């Protein structure tokens, strides 16, 4: 019961943040859009490159409204 209440509370907060930015969230589409957001890591010659898929749908707007920065598309670091 507590988890359901917390989920509804978080959903309401996110909806309010999005409304403040001037758009509404399609809750049926958001999980599919988030599922498309993926990362892959490649290691070679002592280097590690992490890449992520492009943002599709409303994910970018929702992250921006929540104040969460998406990582760069490609990041390189020492292994």
Secondary structure, 3 states (H helix, E strand, C coil): CHHHHHHHHHHHHHHHHHHHCCCCCCHHHHHHHHHHCCEEEEEECCEEEEEECCCCCCHHHHHHHHCCCCCCCEEEEEC
